[in-house]
Amino acid sequence: MREVLIVQNAASGGPRRVGDWLAEDGLDLEVVRPFDGDELPARLGGRALVVLGGGYLPSDDARAPWLPATRELVREAIDDGRPYLGICLGGQMLAEVAGGLVKADAGEPENGSTPITLRPEAAADPLFHDLPGVVTAIEHHKDAVVELPEGAVWLARTEACPYQAFRVGAAAWGVQFHPEVTPERILEWDDRGFDLADLHRRALLDEPAAVAVWREVTRRFAGVARMS
């Protein structure tokens, strides 16, 4: 039995180092690429679920017709208490499925390595406890969660995008940023009026501390997945 199902929503949006880290921690992964014709399973079958980013809103079904089936898997994870990690689009999808609100072009876009402030609630969280008060991660978004689901635990914030990390229930996490992405990914972005070389340089400076933080968070998620 594969222990983690990973839904990849874009050709450029693979699990990258988060997938490598989960495998290093002994988990068996199945990566499904529905944009490329892979069929999503109807049920998780007891597995943990990771949903990655992509250039869509969580209900952008006309452009990404596999999203309804993905939302059903997210709903199953929430209802059954299966471990879930949603990254960017995946985090927004968790918020929306659980009753929160996501908006397009919400607030100021964030791009490149970004300081993220942990909230006091993070101290008791299974993934985010005992991390530095400010961590960095690479961001690349303009859509955002603008209202958390009722009962969600708010874990991290930035000024431009308050809901950077949150938890729904005991074992479902959503993040707006990209812990799986290395600075080299920045150089592959389209130039939309910002200096990619400068963003890359700054991300390289932040990379050693970022790797230490997100490797530990991924290790903790793997532990939750193994115990579930």
N, CA, C and O of each residue as an XYZ file, in Angstrom:
912
protein
N       0.841     -1.189      0.000
C       0.000      0.000      0.000
C       0.884      1.249      0.000
O       1.715      1.432      0.890
N       0.699      2.096     -0.997
C       1.402      3.374     -0.992
C       0.825      4.252      0.103
O      -0.394      4.301      0.271
N       1.666      4.940      0.844
C       1.220      5.634      2.042
C       0.871      7.093      1.810
O       0.173      7.690      2.630
N       1.343      7.693      0.699
C       1.052      9.093      0.414
C       0.662      9.229     -1.057
O       1.400      8.810     -1.949
N      -0.500      9.818     -1.293
C      -0.924     10.174     -2.646
C      -0.604     11.647     -2.848
O      -1.002     12.486     -2.040
N       0.112     11.967     -3.920
C       0.475     13.341     -4.246
C      -0.208     13.726     -5.547
O      -0.033     13.062     -6.569
N      -0.989     14.804     -5.507
C      -1.654     15.312     -6.710
C      -0.842     16.487     -7.240
O      -0.723     17.521     -6.583
N      -0.286     16.314     -8.434
C       0.474     17.356     -9.110
C      -0.434     18.031    -10.125
O      -1.024     17.361    -10.972
N      -0.550     19.358    -10.046
C      -1.528     20.084    -10.851
C      -0.942     20.805    -12.064
O      -1.691     21.389    -12.847
N       0.365     20.777    -12.233
C       0.994     21.447    -13.375
C       2.311     20.761    -13.675
O       2.950     20.201    -12.785
N       2.712     20.809    -14.934
C       3.942     20.128    -15.343
C       5.155     20.632    -14.572
O       6.068     19.863    -14.272
N       5.164     21.926    -14.250
C       6.301     22.512    -13.542
C       6.156     22.425    -12.033
O       7.032     22.892    -11.304
N       5.070     21.839    -11.550
C       4.770     21.885    -10.124
C       4.907     20.569     -9.418
O       4.008     20.181     -8.671
N       6.008     19.856     -9.626
C       6.191     18.557     -8.996
C       6.522     18.650     -7.518
O       6.750     19.740     -6.992
N       6.548     17.497     -6.844
C       6.816     17.496     -5.401
C       8.234     17.895     -5.029
O       8.487     18.292     -3.892
N       9.147     17.796     -5.959
C      10.520     18.255     -5.755
C      11.084     17.743     -4.428
O      10.936     16.563     -4.110
N      11.728     18.617     -3.652
C      12.450     18.107     -2.492
C      11.514     17.619     -1.389
O      11.921     16.768     -0.598
N      10.294     18.110     -1.299
C       9.372     17.559     -0.310
C       9.106     16.085     -0.612
O       9.054     15.267      0.307
N       8.937     15.740     -1.886
C       8.795     14.338     -2.242
C      10.033     13.524     -1.901
O       9.936     12.405     -1.398
N      11.205     14.101     -2.183
C      12.457     13.406     -1.842
C      12.548     13.174     -0.340
O      12.927     12.091      0.106
N      12.202     14.191      0.432
C      12.292     14.071      1.888
C      11.312     13.035      2.427
O      11.668     12.246      3.301
N      10.087     13.027      1.919
C       9.111     12.025      2.366
C       9.610     10.620      2.054
O       9.455      9.708      2.866
N      10.206     10.445      0.885
C      10.754      9.137      0.532
C      11.925      8.777      1.443
O      12.046      7.629      1.869
N      12.783      9.742      1.744
C      13.891      9.501      2.673
C      13.385      9.058      4.036
O      14.041      8.278      4.727
N      12.220      9.555      4.421
C      11.638      9.198      5.711
C      10.844      7.899      5.658
O      10.135      7.563      6.606
N      10.960      7.175      4.562
C      10.437      5.826      4.502
C       9.031      5.677      3.973
O       8.450      4.596      4.063
N       8.461      6.757      3.414
C       7.104      6.674      2.890
C       7.118      6.300      1.414
O       8.002      6.708      0.662
N       6.135      5.528      1.022
C       5.950      5.137     -0.371
C       4.996      6.142     -1.010
O       3.901      6.372     -0.495
N       5.399      6.735     -2.116
C       4.659      7.828     -2.733
C       4.061      7.400     -4.066
O       4.670      6.646     -4.825
N       2.863      7.894     -4.334
C       2.272      7.801     -5.668
C       1.970      9.213     -6.129
O       1.163      9.910     -5.513
N       2.610      9.639     -7.204
C       2.379     10.967     -7.760
C       1.443     10.836     -8.944
O       1.753     10.130     -9.904
N       0.292     11.512     -8.890
C      -0.708     11.487     -9.954
C      -0.682     12.829    -10.664
O      -0.709     13.880    -10.023
N      -0.630     12.791    -11.995
C      -0.548     14.002    -12.816
C      -1.794     14.078    -13.715
O      -1.718     13.739    -14.896
N      -2.924     14.511    -13.177
C      -4.165     14.487    -13.960
C      -4.142     15.419    -15.160
O      -4.861     15.176    -16.129
N      -3.341     16.477    -15.129
C      -3.220     17.373    -16.287
C      -2.612     16.644    -17.481
O      -2.750     17.078    -18.625
N      -1.938     15.532    -17.197
C      -1.277     14.753    -18.244
C      -2.023     13.455    -18.534
O      -1.495     12.561    -19.196
N      -3.261     13.358    -18.032
C      -4.086     12.200    -18.340
C      -4.189     11.159    -17.259
O      -4.964     10.214    -17.406
N      -3.436     11.285    -16.166
C      -3.565     10.323    -15.077
C      -4.950     10.433    -14.445
O      -5.511     11.523    -14.336
N      -5.487      9.296    -14.035
C      -6.793      9.278    -13.388
C      -6.627      9.316    -11.873
O      -5.861      8.543    -11.299
N      -7.351     10.220    -11.241
C      -7.321     10.280     -9.786
C      -8.111      9.113     -9.204
O      -9.151      8.738     -9.745
N      -7.626      8.538     -8.107
C      -8.421      7.484     -7.462
C      -9.688      8.068     -6.862
O      -9.737      9.249     -6.517
N     -10.701      7.243     -6.743
C     -11.957      7.704     -6.157
C     -11.849      7.867     -4.653
O     -12.573      8.668     -4.062
N     -10.949      7.111     -4.023
C     -10.795      7.148     -2.571
C      -9.307      7.137     -2.221
O      -8.471      6.696     -3.010
N      -8.999      7.629     -1.032
C      -7.611      7.637     -0.574
C      -7.143      6.250     -0.152
O      -5.950      5.953     -0.211
N      -8.060      5.414      0.267
C      -7.659      4.079      0.689
C      -6.735      4.081      1.891
O      -5.825      3.257      1.978
N      -6.961      4.999      2.819
C      -6.166      5.044      4.042
C      -4.859      5.793      3.934
O      -4.088      5.828      4.893
N      -4.590      6.394      2.783
C      -3.324      7.096      2.602
C      -3.399      8.542      3.065
O      -4.483      9.104      3.218
N      -2.241      9.133      3.286
C      -2.128     10.578      3.432
C      -2.237     11.208      2.048
O      -2.079     10.537      1.028
N      -2.514     12.523      2.035
C      -2.716     13.234      0.771
C      -1.906     14.518      0.768
O      -1.895     15.263      1.748
N      -1.224     14.768     -0.348
C      -0.531     16.033     -0.599
C      -1.061     16.587     -1.910
O      -1.051     15.893     -2.927
N      -1.525     17.833     -1.897
C      -1.965     18.500     -3.123
C      -1.045     19.698     -3.357
O      -0.892     20.560     -2.492
N      -0.443     19.732     -4.534
C       0.560     20.739     -4.866
C      -0.072     21.966     -5.510
O      -1.292     22.055     -5.648
N       0.776     22.904     -5.899
C       0.316     24.155     -6.484
C      -0.040     24.023     -7.956
O       0.078     22.954     -8.555
N      -0.475     25.134     -8.515
C      -0.854     25.217     -9.923
C      -1.489     26.563    -10.178
O      -1.905     27.238     -9.236
N      -1.569     26.957    -11.393
C      -2.058     28.294    -11.726
C      -3.564     28.384    -11.797
O      -4.102     28.948    -12.750
N      -4.258     27.843    -10.811
C      -5.713     27.814    -10.800
C      -6.227     28.236     -9.432
O      -5.505     28.186     -8.437
N      -7.482     28.651     -9.401
C      -8.216     28.729     -8.155
C      -8.753     27.340     -7.818
O      -8.847     26.496     -8.710
N      -9.108     27.075     -6.556
C      -9.528     25.723     -6.184
C     -10.763     25.213     -6.916
O     -10.959     24.003     -7.025
N     -11.605     26.128     -7.424
C     -12.811     25.715     -8.159
C     -12.751     26.119     -9.626
O     -13.787     26.351    -10.250
N     -11.556     26.203    -10.174
C     -11.365     26.593    -11.573
C     -11.570     25.368    -12.470
O     -10.676     24.967    -13.215
N     -12.777     24.782    -12.377
C     -13.029     23.483    -12.996
C     -13.012     23.522    -14.519
O     -12.675     22.522    -15.153
N     -13.363     24.642    -15.112
C     -13.382     24.726    -16.578
C     -11.973     24.592    -17.145
O     -11.780     23.981    -18.195
N     -11.004     25.153    -16.464
C      -9.616     25.092    -16.931
C      -8.902     23.835    -16.466
O      -7.978     23.364    -17.128
N      -9.323     23.290    -15.337
C      -8.671     22.116    -14.761
C      -9.752     21.127    -14.336
O     -10.129     21.105    -13.164
N     -10.255     20.318    -15.247
C     -11.436     19.498    -14.977
C     -11.233     18.397    -13.939
O     -12.199     17.733    -13.563
N     -10.013     18.187    -13.471
C      -9.771     17.198    -12.419
C      -9.966     17.789    -11.020
O      -9.912     17.053    -10.034
N     -10.189     19.096    -10.915
C     -10.285     19.705     -9.590
C     -11.470     19.196     -8.761
O     -11.306     19.017     -7.554
N     -12.666     18.951     -9.343
C     -13.739     18.398     -8.506
C     -13.348     17.091     -7.824
O     -13.637     16.897     -6.643
N     -12.692     16.193     -8.559
C     -12.262     14.927     -7.960
C     -11.198     15.168     -6.888
O     -11.161     14.467     -5.877
N     -10.340     16.154     -7.110
C      -9.330     16.484     -6.099
C      -9.994     17.015     -4.840
O      -9.610     16.650     -3.728
N     -10.986     17.872     -5.011
C     -11.694     18.398     -3.837
C     -12.375     17.279     -3.055
O     -12.438     17.334     -1.827
N     -12.887     16.263     -3.755
C     -13.504     15.136     -3.056
C     -12.476     14.391     -2.202
O     -12.789     13.946     -1.097
N     -11.262     14.257     -2.709
C     -10.208     13.620     -1.924
C      -9.843     14.475     -0.713
O      -9.598     13.949      0.372
N      -9.807     15.793     -0.902
C      -9.533     16.680      0.229
C     -10.643     16.564      1.265
O     -10.368     16.513      2.464
N     -11.882     16.523      0.818
C     -13.005     16.361      1.740
C     -12.889     15.052      2.511
O     -13.148     15.010      3.713
N     -12.495     13.971      1.811
C     -12.311     12.688      2.488
C     -11.229     12.787      3.555
O     -11.397     12.288      4.668
N     -10.116     13.434      3.208
C      -9.032     13.581      4.182
C      -9.510     14.331      5.423
O      -9.195     13.933      6.544
N     -10.266     15.409      5.232
C     -10.784     16.175      6.367
C     -11.738     15.318      7.190
O     -11.603     15.230      8.411
N     -12.697     14.690      6.527
C     -13.736     13.947      7.231
C     -13.175     12.733      7.975
O     -13.637     12.402      9.067
N     -12.181     12.074      7.381
C     -11.645     10.852      7.966
C     -10.398     11.088      8.804
O      -9.832     10.139      9.347
N      -9.958     12.345      8.918
C      -8.768     12.642      9.706
C      -7.486     12.128      9.103
O      -6.527     11.852      9.823
N      -7.454     11.991      7.763
C      -6.230     11.549      7.098
C      -5.243     12.711      7.044
O      -5.657     13.855      6.851
N      -3.947     12.444      7.209
C      -2.968     13.533      7.105
C      -3.014     14.176      5.724
O      -3.067     13.490      4.703
N      -2.992     15.488      5.713
C      -3.105     16.245      4.470
C      -2.131     17.409      4.521
O      -2.003     18.078      5.546
N      -1.444     17.648      3.408
C      -0.602     18.829      3.242
C      -0.956     19.472      1.916
O      -0.772     18.866      0.861
N      -1.463     20.696      1.961
C      -1.809     21.445      0.761
C      -0.853     22.606      0.579
O      -0.684     23.433      1.475
N      -0.231     22.660     -0.582
C       0.777     23.679     -0.886
C       0.227     24.630     -1.934
O      -0.163     24.196     -3.018
N       0.190     25.922     -1.627
C      -0.287     26.976     -2.515
C      -1.729     26.659     -2.943
O      -2.636     26.789     -2.120
N      -1.974     26.255     -4.181
C      -3.317     25.853     -4.583
C      -3.878     24.800     -3.627
O      -5.054     24.857     -3.267
N      -3.058     23.851     -3.219
C      -3.514     22.817     -2.300
C      -3.935     23.373     -0.955
O      -4.882     22.875     -0.346
N      -3.233     24.415     -0.478
C      -3.636     25.062      0.760
C      -4.919     25.845      0.595
O      -5.786     25.824      1.469
N      -5.040     26.532     -0.521
C      -6.272     27.259     -0.810
C      -7.453     26.297     -0.928
O      -8.562     26.607     -0.494
N      -7.207     25.134     -1.515
C      -8.272     24.148     -1.659
C      -8.732     23.635     -0.294
O      -9.930     23.459     -0.073
N      -7.801     23.397      0.611
C      -8.182     22.987      1.959
C      -9.082     24.031      2.598
O     -10.112     23.695      3.183
N      -8.694     25.304      2.487
C      -9.502     26.370      3.072
C     -10.903     26.379      2.473
O     -11.890     26.468      3.204
N     -10.997     26.288      1.165
C     -12.302     26.378      0.513
C     -13.179     25.170      0.827
O     -14.362     25.328      1.132
N     -12.618     23.979      0.757
C     -13.405     22.773      1.023
C     -13.919     22.779      2.462
O     -15.025     22.309      2.729
N     -13.119     23.310      3.389
C     -13.506     23.313      4.799
C     -14.418     24.483      5.159
O     -14.846     24.594      6.308
N     -14.725     25.364      4.191
C     -15.671     26.442      4.445
C     -15.086     27.825      4.495
O     -15.791     28.771      4.849
N     -13.803     27.987      4.151
C     -13.183     29.300      4.085
C     -13.410     29.956      2.738
O     -14.219     29.498      1.931
N     -12.679     31.042      2.510
C     -12.875     31.822      1.288
C     -11.526     32.105      0.637
O     -10.572     32.508      1.303
N     -11.463     31.886     -0.681
C     -10.273     32.159     -1.491
C     -10.651     33.175     -2.550
O     -11.723     33.090     -3.149
N      -9.765     34.141     -2.781
C     -10.028     35.156     -3.801
C      -8.873     35.262     -4.777
O      -7.710     35.099     -4.410
N      -9.219     35.542     -6.042
C      -8.203     35.826     -7.048
C      -7.663     37.239     -6.849
O      -8.378     38.142     -6.415
N      -6.378     37.406     -7.178
C      -5.745     38.735     -7.125
C      -6.011     39.417     -5.790
O      -6.386     40.589     -5.744
N      -5.816     38.680     -4.713
C      -6.123     39.199     -3.379
C      -4.886     39.834     -2.763
O      -3.894     39.152     -2.505
N      -4.944     41.108     -2.532
C      -3.838     41.780     -1.873
C      -2.618     41.909     -2.767
O      -2.722     41.860     -3.992
N      -1.468     42.072     -2.144
C      -0.211     42.291     -2.862
C       0.422     40.952     -3.225
O       0.593     40.110     -2.343
N       0.779     40.719     -4.501
C       1.447     39.463     -4.856
C       2.753     39.296     -4.084
O       3.415     40.276     -3.743
N       3.111     38.049     -3.815
C       4.379     37.739     -3.154
C       5.203     36.858     -4.078
O       4.707     35.868     -4.615
N       6.471     37.230     -4.260
C       7.352     36.489     -5.147
C       8.749     36.435     -4.549
O       9.277     37.441     -4.074
N       9.334     35.251     -4.579
C      10.673     35.081     -4.058
C      10.682     34.699     -2.594
O       9.632     34.479     -1.989
N      11.878     34.622     -2.029
C      12.038     34.231     -0.629
C      11.422     35.295      0.268
O      11.755     36.475      0.166
N      10.519     34.867      1.148
C       9.676     35.787      1.901
C       9.747     35.461      3.385
O       9.591     34.297      3.755
N       9.980     36.455      4.258
C       9.918     36.201      5.706
C       8.480     35.945      6.139
O       7.574     36.702      5.791
N       8.284     34.893      6.886
C       6.959     34.469      7.354
C       7.009     34.398      8.875
O       7.889     33.751      9.444
N       6.078     35.054      9.520
C       6.056     35.128     10.977
C       5.118     34.072     11.545
O       3.948     33.993     11.170
N       5.649     33.263     12.455
C       4.813     32.275     13.117
C       3.979     32.944     14.205
O       4.446     33.844     14.903
N       2.751     32.491     14.331
C       1.854     32.994     15.356
C       1.990     32.153     16.635
O       2.539     31.052     16.587
N       1.501     32.653     17.772
C       1.619     31.889     19.020
C       1.014     30.493     18.932
O       1.488     29.568     19.593
N      -0.037     30.334     18.114
C      -0.684     29.019     17.981
C       0.267     27.951     17.436
O       0.047     26.759     17.650
N       1.322     28.371     16.734
C       2.265     27.404     16.168
C       3.007     26.617     17.242
O       3.487     25.515     16.980
N       3.104     27.173     18.448
C       3.868     26.512     19.515
C       3.298     25.151     19.877
O       4.034     24.277     20.334
N       2.005     24.958     19.682
C       1.375     23.689     20.031
C       1.040     22.837     18.816
O       0.343     21.831     18.943
N       1.520     23.221     17.652
C       1.171     22.506     16.426
C       2.154     21.362     16.169
O       3.355     21.530     16.380
N       1.661     20.195     15.715
C       2.558     19.061     15.483
C       3.643     19.308     14.441
O       4.711     18.702     14.522
N       3.399     20.181     13.467
C       4.408     20.451     12.435
C       5.229     21.693     12.717
O       6.421     21.713     12.407
N       4.638     22.732     13.293
C       5.272     24.045     13.358
C       5.838     24.410     14.727
O       6.358     25.512     14.899
N       5.751     23.523     15.687
C       6.250     23.869     17.020
C       7.776     23.988     17.033
O       8.480     23.308     16.286
N       8.258     24.866     17.898
C       9.695     25.025     18.158
C      10.505     25.422     16.924
O      11.698     25.128     16.853
N       9.885     26.074     15.967
C      10.608     26.648     14.840
C      11.017     28.081     15.184
O      10.486     28.658     16.133
N      11.943     28.658     14.437
C      12.240     30.085     14.661
C      10.989     30.934     14.501
O      10.063     30.562     13.781
N      10.968     32.072     15.174
C       9.799     32.938     15.116
C       9.514     33.488     13.739
O       8.361     33.747     13.396
N      10.558     33.668     12.944
C      10.427     34.093     11.550
C      11.181     33.090     10.688
O      12.361     32.825     10.916
N      10.496     32.539      9.706
C      11.092     31.588      8.774
C      10.961     32.156      7.365
O      10.196     33.093      7.138
N      11.695     31.598      6.436
C      11.580     32.044      5.049
C      11.163     30.879      4.165
O      11.497     29.723      4.424
N      10.428     31.213      3.121
C      10.050     30.230      2.101
C       9.804     30.991      0.804
O       9.541     32.193      0.821
N       9.890     30.298     -0.296
C       9.683     30.925     -1.598
C       8.184     31.015     -1.874
O       7.444     30.045     -1.709
N       7.762     32.191     -2.293
C       6.360     32.459     -2.635
C       6.273     32.794     -4.122
O       7.228     33.282     -4.726
N       5.105     32.519     -4.692
C       4.861     32.908     -6.086
C       3.358     32.854     -6.313
O       2.842     31.891     -6.881
N       2.655     33.898     -5.864
C       1.199     33.852     -5.934
C       0.614     35.259     -5.935
O       1.242     36.224     -5.501
N      -0.618     35.335     -6.440
C      -1.437     36.539     -6.315
C      -2.826     36.204     -5.764
O      -3.494     37.078     -5.212
N      -3.270     34.947     -5.906
C      -4.510     34.493     -5.277
C      -4.196     34.113     -3.836
O      -3.055     33.783     -3.513
N      -5.210     34.158     -2.965
C      -4.925     33.906     -1.561
C      -6.185     33.529     -0.801
O      -7.300     33.840     -1.221
N      -5.989     32.858      0.320
C      -7.055     32.650      1.291
C      -7.332     33.986      1.967
O      -6.411     34.627      2.474
N      -8.582     34.407      1.980
C      -8.949     35.665      2.628
C      -9.820     35.448      3.862
O     -10.069     36.386      4.619
N     -10.283     34.223      4.066
C     -11.057     33.904      5.262
C     -10.825     32.435      5.602
O     -11.066     31.554      4.776
N     -10.361     32.178      6.808
C     -10.121     30.800      7.226
C     -11.438     30.092      7.546
O     -12.420     30.740      7.907
N     -11.458     28.772      7.414
C     -12.647     28.031      7.845
C     -12.875     28.191      9.348
O     -11.931     28.409     10.108
N     -14.121     28.081      9.762
C     -14.437     28.141     11.184
C     -13.695     27.034     11.922
O     -13.718     25.876     11.505
N     -13.044     27.394     13.012
C     -12.328     26.418     13.819
C     -10.916     26.128     13.370
O     -10.206     25.392     14.055
N     -10.467     26.682     12.232
C      -9.104     26.449     11.774
C      -8.113     27.117     12.724
O      -8.421     28.138     13.339
N      -6.940     26.543     12.837
C      -5.869     27.096     13.667
C      -4.921     27.868     12.760
O      -4.315     27.296     11.854
N      -4.796     29.155     13.004
C      -3.973     30.056     12.198
C      -2.543     29.993     12.719
O      -2.293     30.306     13.883
N      -1.601     29.588     11.863
C      -0.249     29.269     12.305
C       0.811     30.281     11.892
O       1.786     30.464     12.620
N       0.655     30.941     10.754
C       1.707     31.824     10.260
C       1.117     32.876      9.350
O       0.053     32.689      8.760
N       1.845     34.016      9.243
C       1.294     35.152      8.502
C       2.418     35.971      7.866
O       3.578     35.885      8.269
N       2.047     36.761      6.867
C       2.841     37.894      6.399
C       1.901     39.095      6.322
O       0.681     38.947      6.398
N       2.480     40.279      6.170
C       1.647     41.476      6.052
C       0.823     41.456      4.771
O      -0.347     41.838      4.777
N       1.427     41.013      3.681
C       0.734     41.038      2.390
C      -0.319     39.949      2.279
O      -1.326     40.124      1.592
N      -0.093     38.825      2.952
C      -0.998     37.672      2.837
C      -1.097     37.024      4.213
O      -0.278     36.170      4.553
N      -2.079     37.415      5.000
C      -2.111     36.971      6.399
C      -2.129     35.465      6.599
O      -1.472     34.962      7.512
N      -2.858     34.738      5.776
C      -3.072     33.314      6.062
C      -2.040     32.461      5.324
O      -2.342     31.827      4.313
N      -0.821     32.462      5.852
C       0.281     31.730      5.233
C       0.295     30.256      5.591
O       0.733     29.431      4.789
N      -0.173     29.912      6.773
C      -0.224     28.517      7.194
C      -1.347     28.362      8.202
O      -1.577     29.241      9.032
N      -2.049     27.227      8.123
C      -3.158     26.966      9.029
C      -3.396     25.462      9.088
O      -2.922     24.702      8.243
N      -4.139     25.061     10.103
C      -4.492     23.653     10.251
C      -5.993     23.514     10.413
O      -6.623     24.302     11.117
N      -6.563     22.516      9.763
C      -7.969     22.175      9.904
C      -8.041     20.818     10.596
O      -7.472     19.842     10.106
N      -8.726     20.749     11.715
C      -8.772     19.501     12.467
C      -7.404     19.166     13.036
O      -6.590     20.050     13.300
N      -7.165     17.870     13.221
C      -5.925     17.433     13.865
C      -4.774     17.244     12.898
O      -3.616     17.272     13.317
N      -5.060     17.048     11.594
C      -3.983     16.568     10.723
C      -4.047     17.076      9.293
O      -3.489     16.440      8.399
N      -4.713     18.207      9.044
C      -4.776     18.769      7.687
C      -4.175     20.165      7.708
O      -4.687     21.061      8.378
N      -3.085     20.343      6.970
C      -2.369     21.612      6.942
C      -2.416     22.241      5.552
O      -2.332     21.544      4.540
N      -2.547     23.547      5.515
C      -2.451     24.291      4.281
C      -1.402     25.379      4.413
O      -1.333     26.055      5.439
N      -0.585     25.553      3.382
C       0.414     26.625      3.352
C       0.310     27.359      2.018
O       0.024     26.759      0.982
N       0.546     28.662      2.065
C       0.506     29.468      0.847
C       1.829     29.424      0.104
O       1.868     29.628     -1.110
N       2.897     29.162      0.809
C       4.250     29.204      0.252
C       4.650     27.841     -0.304
O       3.857     26.899     -0.310
N       5.909     27.752     -0.775
C       6.386     26.555     -1.468
C       7.609     25.969     -0.772
O       8.736     26.289     -1.151
N       7.419     25.122      0.233
C       8.579     24.505      0.878
C       9.335     23.544     -0.026
O      10.488     23.209      0.244
N       8.693     23.104     -1.091
C       9.324     22.141     -2.004
C      10.273     22.794     -3.006
O      11.034     22.102     -3.682
N      10.231     24.116     -3.105
C      10.919     24.818     -4.190
C      12.294     25.320     -3.731
O      12.436     25.837     -2.622
N      13.296     25.164     -4.589
C      14.635     25.698     -4.358
C      14.803     27.018     -5.110
O      13.992     27.331     -5.981
N      15.834     27.794     -4.794
C      16.033     29.075     -5.488
C      16.138     28.940     -7.002
O      15.761     29.864     -7.724
N      16.635     27.825     -7.496
C      16.795     27.669     -8.945
C      15.466     27.751     -9.686
O      15.429     28.145    -10.852
N      14.388     27.387     -9.025
C      13.065     27.448     -9.663
C      12.711     28.876    -10.048
O      12.002     29.093    -11.030
N      13.197     29.852     -9.285
C      12.892     31.254     -9.574
C      13.353     31.635    -10.970
O      12.681     32.405    -11.657
N      14.485     31.106    -11.395
C      15.031     31.461    -12.703
C      14.200     30.900    -13.851
O      14.401     31.287    -15.002
N      13.270     29.995    -13.555
C      12.389     29.426    -14.581
C      11.085     30.205    -14.724
O      10.309     29.945    -15.644
N      10.835     31.160    -13.822
C       9.586     31.910    -13.884
C       9.562     32.845    -15.091
O      10.611     33.219    -15.615
N       8.369     33.218    -15.526
C       8.215     34.298    -16.490
C       8.563     35.617    -15.801
O       8.233     35.821    -14.633
N       9.218     36.492    -16.521
C       9.548     37.813    -15.981
C       8.304     38.699    -16.058
O       7.898     39.126    -17.139
N       7.718     38.961    -14.918
C       6.501     39.775    -14.867
C       6.773     41.129    -14.221
O       5.968     41.627    -13.435
N       7.892     41.705    -14.554
C       8.197     43.032    -14.038
C       9.047     43.030    -12.794
O       9.256     44.088    -12.200
N       9.554     41.864    -12.367
C      10.483     41.855    -11.250
C      11.796     41.208    -11.681
O      11.850     40.488    -12.678
N      12.831     41.472    -10.927
C      14.191     41.077    -11.268
C      14.435     39.649    -10.786
O      14.663     39.420     -9.598
N      14.386     38.699    -11.706
C      14.544     37.301    -11.321
C      15.925     37.028    -10.736
O      16.058     36.252     -9.790
N      16.954     37.663    -11.296
C      18.308     37.431    -10.789
C      18.432     37.908     -9.342
O      19.074     37.251     -8.522
N      17.822     39.042     -9.032
C      17.882     39.541     -7.664
C      17.080     38.652     -6.715
O      17.526     38.370     -5.603
N      15.898     38.210     -7.151
C      15.121     37.304     -6.315
C      15.883     36.002     -6.071
O      15.851     35.455     -4.968
N      16.557     35.516     -7.091
C      17.346     34.299     -6.959
C      18.491     34.500     -5.974
O      18.742     33.641     -5.129
N      19.181     35.620     -6.077
C      20.311     35.903     -5.175
C      19.857     35.937     -3.724
O      20.506     35.365     -2.848
N      18.744     36.607     -3.474
C      18.248     36.714     -2.096
C      17.781     35.362     -1.571
O      17.969     35.049     -0.395
N      17.172     34.562     -2.443
C      16.736     33.235     -2.019
C      17.917     32.336     -1.674
O      17.830     31.532     -0.746
N      19.027     32.462     -2.413
C      20.220     31.679     -2.097
C      20.747     32.007     -0.704
O      21.215     31.122      0.013
N      20.671     33.275     -0.324
C      21.123     33.667      1.008
C      20.257     33.043      2.099
O      20.756     32.680      3.164
N      18.974     32.921      1.833
C      18.040     32.373      2.822
C      17.995     30.845      2.817
O      17.451     30.237      3.739
N      18.563     30.227      1.785
C      18.353     28.805      1.568
C      18.817     27.902      2.711
O      18.077     26.988      3.076
N      20.007     28.105      3.300
C      20.415     27.161      4.360
C      19.427     27.090      5.516
O      19.096     25.999      5.980
N      18.957     28.233      5.982
C      17.991     28.229      7.087
C      16.653     27.665      6.633
O      15.992     26.954      7.390
N      16.245     27.974      5.399
C      14.970     27.469      4.896
C      14.989     25.954      4.784
O      14.012     25.296      5.145
N      16.078     25.395      4.293
C      16.178     23.941      4.165
C      16.039     23.280      5.534
O      15.322     22.289      5.673
N      16.713     23.815      6.535
C      16.649     23.217      7.868
C      15.220     23.210      8.392
O      14.777     22.218      8.972
N      14.495     24.305      8.195
C      13.128     24.409      8.704
C      12.194     23.456      7.961
O      11.471     22.686      8.593
N      12.200     23.496      6.627
C      11.202     22.729      5.875
C      11.533     21.252      5.831
O      10.646     20.418      5.651
N      12.820     20.920      5.995
C      13.155     19.497      6.151
C      12.560     18.961      7.441
O      12.022     17.854      7.461
N      12.650     19.728      8.514
C      12.094     19.284      9.790
C      10.572     19.202      9.738
O       9.985     18.246     10.244
N       9.935     20.193      9.132
C       8.477     20.163      9.020
C       8.025     18.954      8.200
O       7.045     18.298      8.551
N       8.731     18.663      7.120
C       8.389     17.495      6.303
C       8.595     16.202      7.082
O       7.797     15.272      6.966
N       9.660     16.138      7.873
C       9.898     14.956      8.701
C       8.743     14.748      9.688
O       8.308     13.621      9.925
N       8.267     15.835     10.246
C       7.149     15.726     11.189
C       5.875     15.275     10.482
O       5.117     14.465     11.016
N       5.639     15.801      9.279
C       4.459     15.341      8.532
C       4.579     13.852      8.208
O       3.599     13.114      8.298
N       5.768     13.418      7.836
C       5.957     11.991      7.558
C       5.644     11.161      8.798
O       5.064     10.080      8.692
N       6.027     11.662      9.976
C       5.729     10.943     11.197
C       4.236     10.842     11.453
O       3.743      9.797     11.879
N       3.509     11.938     11.190
C       2.052     11.909     11.321
C       1.457     10.893     10.350
O       0.550     10.139     10.704
N       1.976     10.879      9.122
C       1.454      9.949      8.110
C       1.704      8.508      8.500
O       0.846      7.648      8.299
N       2.877      8.237      9.059
C       3.188      6.841      9.443
C       2.313      6.364     10.588
O       1.960      5.186     10.656
N       1.958      7.278     11.493
C       1.205      6.880     12.688
C      -0.302      6.807     12.441
O      -1.045      6.293     13.278
N      -0.754      7.322     11.290
C      -2.203      7.414     11.083
C      -2.788      6.073     10.614
O      -3.994      5.969     10.392
